[in-house]
Amino acid sequence: MNILLTAQPEGYDFQVRTDLPPFKMIVFDEGDLWIHAVSYDNKIYCNNGGITNNWLPLSNPFNITCIEIDPENHTIWYAGSDNSGVWKSVNAGLTFSPYNNSFTPSKKVIGISKDIGSGDTIIVATDKRVYKVWEGLLVNAELEETLMPESFSLSQNFPNPFNPNTTIQYSLSENSFVTLKVYDVKGNEIAALVNEKQGRGNYNIQFSTVKLHLSSGIYFYRFEAGSFVETKRMMLLK
């Protein structure tokens, strides 16, 4: 039997609900004052804050581990999964679509926090590392000391060929100002994926063509870190 205690106001007086499934987490939405709970039967239960009101379940296509509601737009939700990274909803949890699943070495998400005032940026914790994610891009924010690289390197993107997303990995042996840009075969800049100073470590950056409307063909990504410069080729195949 699951027991849910609800209080109004300020926690001085609790009432017991025993007609609900076991919940693994509860989130309060300040935007519309609703309460949302994640159950162990892979559903999100929604309640408008009333003590006696029914909790409406929403089904989902993945095993939810946690949810975060954008405090600046309560219709945007981020949800973590146990093996497929982060999902996103733009209709208050009615439907979700994959947002980022390029976390390594683990895609099990144990926590999400929206970075207020940063646009689409969220902080994601897996059971192995912590990441900063924005607009489909992903950067390691916390790295294991045992994995610190001894040299600069740029890896081949994967998958390759790709459509519409691919991941580019690189390593920094020391703190450096990093640029990572994508070009077409004529040398026109398509996207600037990184343009900032970064610390020593291993990084994964996701390149998405969803909003770029690119045609199939060969593209190049150029990596610069200090005096290290390298360019690799990748193929977009639609």
Residue frames as qw, qx, qy, qz and C-alpha x, y, z in Angstrom:
[[0.000, 0.889, 0.457, 0.000, 0.00, 0.00, 0.00],
 [0.407, 0.303, -0.014, 0.862, 1.29, 3.45, -0.93],
 [0.251, -0.791, -0.454, 0.325, 0.68, 6.33, 1.49],
 [0.326, 0.455, 0.123, 0.819, 0.80, 9.91, 0.27],
 [0.268, -0.642, -0.459, 0.553, 0.69, 12.73, 2.80],
 [0.215, 0.573, 0.286, 0.737, -0.61, 16.11, 1.60],
 [0.310, -0.527, -0.454, 0.649, -0.70, 19.29, 3.61],
 [0.102, 0.596, 0.281, 0.745, -2.40, 22.67, 3.27],
 [0.464, 0.835, -0.219, 0.197, -1.04, 25.09, 4.17],
 [0.049, 0.789, -0.529, 0.309, 2.69, 25.08, 5.04],
 [0.576, 0.193, -0.780, 0.147, 2.89, 21.48, 6.25],
 [0.265, -0.305, 0.585, -0.703, 1.19, 21.94, 9.61],
 [0.706, 0.092, 0.512, -0.480, -1.64, 19.55, 8.87],
 [0.108, 0.280, -0.850, -0.434, -1.33, 16.41, 6.69],
 [0.817, 0.144, 0.231, -0.508, -4.03, 14.27, 5.14],
 [0.411, -0.267, 0.851, 0.191, -3.39, 10.69, 4.02],
 [0.730, 0.405, -0.220, -0.505, -4.07, 9.26, 0.55],
 [0.515, -0.278, 0.810, 0.023, -3.83, 5.45, 0.29],
 [0.749, 0.483, 0.420, -0.172, -5.47, 5.01, -3.14],
 [0.394, 0.844, -0.315, -0.183, -2.38, 5.86, -5.23],
 [0.934, 0.191, -0.186, 0.238, 0.45, 3.74, -6.64],
 [0.667, -0.518, 0.032, 0.534, 3.98, 4.02, -5.18],
 [0.335, 0.936, -0.038, 0.105, 5.73, 7.22, -6.24],
 [0.805, -0.058, -0.065, 0.587, 9.49, 7.60, -6.69],
 [0.286, -0.098, -0.060, 0.951, 9.45, 11.40, -6.94],
 [0.073, 0.828, 0.548, -0.088, 7.08, 14.39, -6.71],
 [0.337, 0.071, 0.156, 0.926, 7.52, 17.75, -8.49],
 [0.085, 0.759, 0.475, -0.438, 5.60, 20.97, -7.91],
 [0.388, 0.436, 0.412, 0.699, 4.92, 23.15, -10.95],
 [0.139, -0.481, -0.294, 0.814, 5.02, 26.80, -9.90],
 [0.037, -0.003, -0.468, -0.883, 3.68, 27.82, -13.30],
 [0.506, -0.296, -0.469, -0.661, 0.19, 26.38, -12.86],
 [0.432, -0.395, 0.542, -0.604, 0.34, 25.13, -9.22],
 [0.932, 0.017, -0.239, -0.272, -0.11, 21.50, -10.24],
 [0.504, -0.535, 0.676, -0.049, 1.65, 18.58, -8.57],
 [0.792, 0.402, -0.405, -0.219, 3.25, 15.87, -10.71],
 [0.620, -0.478, 0.612, -0.110, 4.48, 12.52, -9.43],
 [0.506, 0.429, -0.707, -0.245, 6.47, 9.77, -11.15],
 [0.866, -0.246, 0.281, -0.333, 5.26, 6.29, -10.28],
 [0.376, -0.400, 0.818, 0.172, 7.07, 2.96, -10.45],
 [0.636, 0.379, 0.672, 0.023, 4.61, 1.78, -13.12],
 [0.384, 0.036, 0.464, 0.797, 6.16, 4.22, -15.64],
 [0.032, 0.771, 0.525, 0.360, 3.52, 6.93, -15.49],
 [0.133, 0.115, -0.244, 0.954, 3.37, 10.59, -14.51],
 [0.178, -0.664, -0.724, 0.055, 0.41, 11.36, -12.24],
 [0.108, 0.305, 0.038, 0.945, -0.93, 14.92, -12.31],
 [0.263, -0.667, -0.664, 0.212, -3.02, 16.71, -9.70],
 [0.122, 0.747, 0.169, 0.631, -4.19, 20.33, -9.55],
 [0.128, 0.371, -0.497, 0.774, -3.10, 20.69, -5.94],
 [0.663, -0.393, 0.008, -0.637, -6.34, 19.64, -4.30],
 [0.306, -0.364, 0.827, -0.300, -6.22, 17.10, -1.51],
 [0.646, 0.171, 0.680, -0.303, -9.19, 15.03, -2.61],
 [0.590, 0.615, -0.207, -0.481, -8.93, 15.46, -6.39],
 [0.961, 0.141, 0.223, 0.088, -8.14, 12.55, -8.68],
 [0.276, -0.625, 0.549, 0.481, -4.60, 12.07, -9.98],
 [0.779, 0.573, 0.028, -0.253, -4.59, 11.74, -13.78],
 [0.693, -0.326, 0.521, 0.377, -1.95, 9.33, -15.18],
 [0.494, 0.760, -0.282, -0.315, 0.04, 10.04, -18.37],
 [0.944, -0.005, 0.266, 0.193, 1.66, 7.09, -20.14],
 [0.058, 0.857, -0.434, -0.273, 5.21, 7.40, -21.53],
 [0.885, 0.393, -0.243, -0.057, 7.36, 5.39, -23.97],
 [0.532, 0.420, -0.586, 0.444, 10.35, 5.07, -21.64],
 [0.667, -0.486, -0.497, 0.269, 11.22, 4.33, -18.02],
 [0.002, 0.856, -0.056, 0.515, 11.27, 7.73, -16.30],
 [0.649, -0.145, -0.499, 0.555, 13.81, 8.29, -13.55],
 [0.211, -0.503, -0.300, 0.782, 13.25, 12.02, -12.93],
 [0.264, 0.745, 0.462, 0.401, 11.51, 15.08, -14.32],
 [0.272, -0.355, -0.133, 0.885, 12.26, 18.80, -14.36],
 [0.231, 0.817, 0.519, 0.098, 9.73, 21.49, -15.26],
 [0.382, 0.330, 0.056, 0.861, 11.06, 24.69, -16.82],
 [0.175, -0.579, -0.523, 0.600, 10.27, 27.40, -14.22],
 [0.044, 0.390, -0.158, -0.906, 10.10, 29.99, -17.01],
 [0.561, 0.154, -0.440, -0.684, 7.73, 27.97, -19.22],
 [0.542, -0.180, 0.726, -0.383, 5.73, 25.29, -17.40],
 [0.872, 0.362, 0.047, -0.326, 4.69, 23.60, -20.67],
 [0.575, 0.577, -0.574, 0.085, 8.31, 22.52, -21.25],
 [0.820, -0.474, 0.294, -0.127, 9.36, 19.40, -19.32],
 [0.382, 0.561, -0.734, 0.009, 12.61, 17.47, -19.31],
 [0.909, -0.282, 0.160, -0.262, 12.59, 13.81, -18.28],
 [0.016, -0.583, 0.811, 0.038, 15.45, 11.44, -17.51],
 [0.925, 0.066, -0.233, -0.293, 15.43, 7.77, -18.40],
 [0.770, -0.485, 0.414, 0.038, 17.23, 4.71, -17.13],
 [0.690, -0.107, 0.567, 0.437, 18.91, 3.89, -20.46],
 [0.475, 0.579, 0.477, 0.459, 18.05, 6.41, -23.21],
 [0.310, 0.131, -0.029, 0.941, 19.24, 9.77, -21.92],
 [0.117, 0.369, 0.364, -0.847, 17.01, 12.86, -21.74],
 [0.136, 0.540, 0.740, 0.378, 13.55, 13.33, -23.28],
 [0.009, 0.143, 0.122, -0.982, 11.67, 16.61, -23.75],
 [0.103, 0.636, 0.762, 0.062, 8.01, 17.58, -23.77],
 [0.060, 0.086, 0.084, 0.991, 6.61, 20.88, -25.04],
 [0.485, -0.391, -0.401, -0.672, 3.01, 20.14, -24.01],
 [0.472, -0.484, 0.434, -0.596, 3.29, 19.67, -20.23],
 [0.331, -0.269, 0.889, -0.169, 4.07, 15.98, -20.31],
 [0.807, 0.310, 0.200, -0.460, 1.38, 14.78, -22.71],
 [0.921, 0.360, -0.002, 0.152, 4.00, 13.52, -25.17],
 [0.439, -0.731, 0.401, 0.335, 7.79, 13.25, -25.06],
 [0.793, 0.589, -0.131, 0.087, 10.43, 13.06, -27.78],
 [0.832, -0.178, -0.049, 0.523, 14.12, 12.12, -27.48],
 [0.012, -0.998, 0.051, 0.042, 16.27, 15.15, -26.66],
 [0.217, 0.743, -0.626, 0.091, 19.81, 13.87, -26.08],
 [0.969, -0.211, 0.093, -0.088, 21.07, 10.30, -25.75],
 [0.672, 0.578, -0.353, 0.299, 24.79, 10.82, -26.38],
 [0.465, -0.756, 0.386, -0.252, 25.82, 10.57, -22.72],
 [0.836, 0.211, -0.475, 0.175, 28.86, 8.37, -22.12],
 [0.172, 0.154, -0.955, -0.187, 29.71, 6.03, -20.51],
 [0.050, 0.372, 0.887, -0.269, 26.19, 5.80, -19.04],
 [0.173, -0.341, -0.419, -0.824, 22.80, 7.01, -20.31],
 [0.420, -0.572, -0.695, 0.112, 21.08, 6.47, -16.94],
 [0.010, 0.549, -0.051, 0.834, 19.92, 9.94, -15.84],
 [0.439, -0.402, -0.709, 0.378, 19.52, 10.44, -12.09],
 [0.137, -0.720, -0.353, 0.582, 18.88, 14.19, -11.98],
 [0.340, 0.527, 0.371, 0.685, 18.05, 17.22, -14.14],
 [0.189, -0.687, -0.323, 0.623, 18.17, 20.91, -13.19],
 [0.392, 0.786, 0.326, 0.349, 17.05, 23.77, -15.46],
 [0.452, -0.167, -0.070, 0.873, 19.57, 26.60, -15.62],
 [0.103, 0.848, 0.477, -0.205, 17.25, 29.60, -15.16],
 [0.080, 0.913, -0.085, -0.391, 17.82, 32.50, -17.51],
 [0.310, -0.456, 0.698, 0.457, 20.02, 30.48, -19.87],
 [0.533, 0.314, -0.481, -0.621, 17.56, 29.70, -22.63],
 [0.909, 0.021, -0.289, -0.300, 17.47, 25.95, -23.25],
 [0.330, 0.470, -0.752, 0.323, 20.38, 24.99, -20.99],
 [0.845, -0.453, -0.033, -0.282, 19.94, 22.16, -18.49],
 [0.045, -0.572, 0.795, -0.198, 22.36, 20.41, -16.14],
 [0.916, -0.015, -0.261, -0.303, 22.12, 16.62, -16.36],
 [0.289, -0.539, 0.767, -0.192, 23.57, 14.12, -13.90],
 [0.834, 0.090, -0.499, -0.216, 23.97, 10.50, -14.89],
 [0.864, -0.501, 0.048, 0.001, 25.15, 7.80, -12.52],
 [0.833, 0.049, 0.047, 0.549, 28.69, 8.36, -13.91],
 [0.375, 0.033, 0.065, 0.924, 29.13, 12.04, -14.78],
 [0.109, 0.755, 0.399, -0.509, 27.57, 15.51, -14.90],
 [0.405, 0.280, 0.517, 0.700, 26.86, 17.35, -18.15],
 [0.187, 0.535, 0.139, -0.812, 25.72, 20.73, -19.46],
 [0.343, 0.341, 0.794, 0.369, 23.21, 20.36, -22.30],
 [0.233, 0.621, 0.178, -0.727, 21.72, 23.04, -24.53],
 [0.570, 0.592, -0.180, -0.541, 19.92, 23.04, -27.92],
 [0.966, 0.240, -0.060, -0.073, 20.82, 19.39, -28.44],
 [0.460, 0.616, -0.539, 0.343, 24.52, 19.94, -27.62],
 [0.849, -0.517, -0.106, 0.007, 26.26, 18.15, -24.78],
 [0.339, 0.668, -0.508, 0.426, 29.45, 18.94, -22.91],
 [0.723, -0.281, -0.544, 0.321, 31.02, 17.07, -20.00],
 [0.188, -0.859, 0.108, -0.463, 31.03, 19.26, -16.94],
 [0.562, -0.618, 0.516, -0.188, 32.63, 16.81, -14.55],
 [0.771, 0.411, -0.483, -0.059, 35.23, 14.22, -15.57],
 [0.907, -0.406, 0.032, 0.104, 36.94, 11.36, -13.77],
 [0.170, -0.852, 0.460, 0.185, 40.59, 12.11, -13.00],
 [0.653, -0.193, 0.698, 0.221, 41.66, 8.66, -14.19],
 [0.625, 0.554, 0.509, 0.209, 40.38, 9.52, -17.70],
 [0.020, 0.912, -0.100, -0.397, 42.29, 12.79, -18.06],
 [0.832, 0.516, 0.058, 0.195, 44.05, 12.80, -21.46],
 [0.626, -0.479, 0.215, 0.576, 47.78, 13.25, -21.96],
 [0.261, -0.086, 0.482, 0.832, 47.53, 14.85, -25.41],
 [0.456, 0.417, 0.049, -0.785, 45.22, 16.81, -27.70],
 [0.182, 0.047, 0.919, 0.347, 43.16, 14.66, -30.05],
 [0.554, 0.259, -0.006, -0.791, 40.13, 14.78, -32.32],
 [0.431, 0.050, 0.901, 0.010, 38.15, 11.62, -33.05],
 [0.135, -0.142, -0.699, -0.688, 36.10, 10.68, -36.07],
 [0.516, -0.072, 0.184, -0.833, 32.45, 11.57, -35.60],
 [0.100, -0.108, -0.986, -0.073, 29.99, 8.75, -34.93],
 [0.778, 0.211, 0.560, 0.191, 27.82, 7.60, -36.47],
 [0.149, 0.683, -0.368, -0.612, 29.26, 8.37, -39.88],
 [0.081, -0.383, -0.324, -0.861, 27.47, 8.60, -42.29],
 [0.027, -0.316, -0.698, 0.643, 24.78, 10.24, -40.13],
 [0.242, -0.347, -0.387, -0.819, 21.27, 11.68, -40.23],
 [0.199, 0.900, 0.065, 0.383, 20.34, 13.93, -38.53],
 [0.438, -0.851, 0.263, -0.122, 22.63, 13.78, -35.46],
 [0.836, 0.235, -0.362, 0.338, 26.24, 12.81, -34.91],
 [0.597, -0.792, 0.036, 0.125, 28.68, 13.08, -32.01],
 [0.545, 0.659, -0.336, 0.396, 32.18, 14.57, -32.17],
 [0.778, -0.589, -0.078, 0.205, 34.68, 13.65, -29.45],
 [0.471, 0.675, -0.314, 0.473, 37.90, 15.46, -28.59],
 [0.759, -0.486, -0.265, 0.344, 40.43, 15.58, -25.77],
 [0.104, 0.897, -0.201, 0.381, 42.35, 18.42, -24.15],
 [0.774, -0.062, -0.439, 0.453, 45.58, 17.73, -22.30],
 [0.297, -0.222, -0.326, 0.870, 45.54, 21.23, -20.79],
 [0.169, 0.758, 0.433, -0.458, 43.25, 24.22, -20.41],
 [0.295, -0.001, 0.521, 0.801, 42.78, 25.80, -23.84],
 [0.436, 0.461, 0.093, -0.768, 40.60, 28.09, -25.89],
 [0.392, 0.114, 0.887, 0.217, 38.67, 25.74, -28.16],
 [0.509, 0.401, -0.106, -0.754, 36.87, 26.28, -31.44],
 [0.365, 0.104, 0.911, 0.164, 34.96, 23.53, -33.24],
 [0.424, 0.497, -0.015, -0.757, 33.26, 24.54, -36.48],
 [0.631, 0.279, 0.715, 0.112, 31.48, 22.76, -39.33],
 [0.145, 0.551, -0.340, -0.748, 32.00, 23.71, -42.99],
 [0.839, 0.440, 0.259, -0.187, 30.60, 22.64, -46.33],
 [0.817, 0.106, 0.323, 0.466, 32.79, 21.57, -49.27],
 [0.365, 0.772, 0.134, 0.503, 33.02, 25.20, -50.47],
 [0.439, 0.090, -0.402, 0.798, 34.46, 26.34, -47.16],
 [0.329, -0.554, -0.118, -0.756, 31.31, 28.07, -45.94],
 [0.023, -0.126, 0.787, -0.603, 30.83, 27.93, -42.18],
 [0.471, -0.368, -0.693, -0.403, 27.73, 25.90, -41.29],
 [0.654, -0.699, -0.231, -0.173, 27.84, 25.92, -37.50],
 [0.166, 0.570, -0.593, 0.544, 30.09, 26.99, -34.61],
 [0.767, -0.351, -0.531, -0.086, 29.74, 24.19, -32.07],
 [0.669, -0.568, -0.213, 0.430, 32.33, 25.40, -29.56],
 [0.358, 0.665, -0.060, 0.653, 33.98, 28.80, -29.10],
 [0.510, -0.802, 0.085, -0.299, 35.17, 29.10, -25.52],
 [0.119, 0.559, -0.760, 0.308, 37.93, 28.29, -23.06],
 [0.910, -0.234, -0.207, -0.273, 37.67, 24.76, -21.67],
 [0.468, -0.653, 0.580, -0.134, 39.50, 22.74, -19.05],
 [0.120, 0.372, -0.910, -0.137, 41.55, 19.62, -19.48],
 [0.589, 0.095, 0.690, -0.409, 39.38, 16.61, -20.20],
 [0.153, 0.139, 0.873, 0.442, 37.39, 14.58, -22.72],
 [0.352, 0.355, 0.190, -0.845, 34.41, 16.16, -24.47],
 [0.277, 0.351, 0.854, 0.268, 31.43, 14.97, -26.50],
 [0.230, 0.382, 0.010, -0.895, 29.64, 17.46, -28.74],
 [0.468, 0.427, 0.773, 0.042, 26.49, 16.59, -30.66],
 [0.073, 0.249, -0.357, -0.897, 25.98, 18.14, -34.09],
 [0.411, 0.486, 0.744, -0.205, 22.36, 18.23, -35.28],
 [0.090, 0.021, 0.517, 0.851, 21.17, 19.15, -38.78],
 [0.092, 0.584, 0.797, -0.123, 17.49, 19.25, -37.82],
 [0.075, 0.874, 0.281, -0.389, 17.22, 23.05, -38.03],
 [0.230, -0.555, 0.432, 0.673, 19.88, 23.57, -40.69],
 [0.732, 0.579, 0.230, -0.275, 18.11, 21.99, -43.69],
 [0.102, -0.619, 0.670, 0.396, 21.34, 20.68, -45.20],
 [0.837, 0.366, -0.250, -0.321, 21.51, 18.47, -48.27],
 [0.954, -0.166, 0.186, 0.164, 23.25, 15.10, -48.38],
 [0.578, 0.727, -0.232, 0.289, 26.96, 15.28, -48.95],
 [0.727, -0.027, -0.347, 0.592, 30.41, 15.75, -47.48],
 [0.220, -0.934, 0.002, -0.280, 31.04, 18.22, -44.64],
 [0.607, 0.271, -0.479, 0.573, 34.13, 19.05, -42.60],
 [0.517, -0.842, -0.140, -0.062, 34.65, 19.85, -38.93],
 [0.493, 0.540, -0.349, 0.586, 37.71, 21.82, -37.85],
 [0.700, -0.661, -0.238, 0.124, 39.06, 21.65, -34.30],
 [0.378, 0.609, -0.317, 0.621, 41.49, 24.19, -32.84],
 [0.688, -0.713, -0.132, 0.031, 42.89, 24.11, -29.30],
 [0.477, -0.698, 0.321, 0.426, 46.00, 26.17, -28.62],
 [0.094, 0.590, -0.617, -0.513, 48.48, 25.27, -31.37],
 [0.339, 0.071, 0.933, 0.102, 46.69, 22.00, -32.14],
 [0.524, 0.407, -0.085, -0.743, 44.62, 22.10, -35.34],
 [0.211, -0.015, 0.949, 0.233, 42.90, 19.21, -37.09],
 [0.568, 0.252, -0.096, -0.778, 40.15, 18.81, -39.66],
 [0.299, 0.034, 0.952, 0.048, 38.08, 15.68, -40.37],
 [0.360, 0.011, -0.517, -0.776, 35.48, 14.77, -42.94],
 [0.348, 0.198, 0.825, -0.397, 31.95, 13.49, -42.29],
 [0.133, -0.134, -0.718, -0.670, 29.02, 12.52, -44.50],
 [0.466, 0.211, 0.428, -0.745, 25.37, 13.51, -44.15],
 [0.113, -0.033, -0.892, -0.437, 23.21, 10.85, -45.80],
 [0.502, 0.121, 0.318, -0.795, 19.47, 11.45, -46.02]]
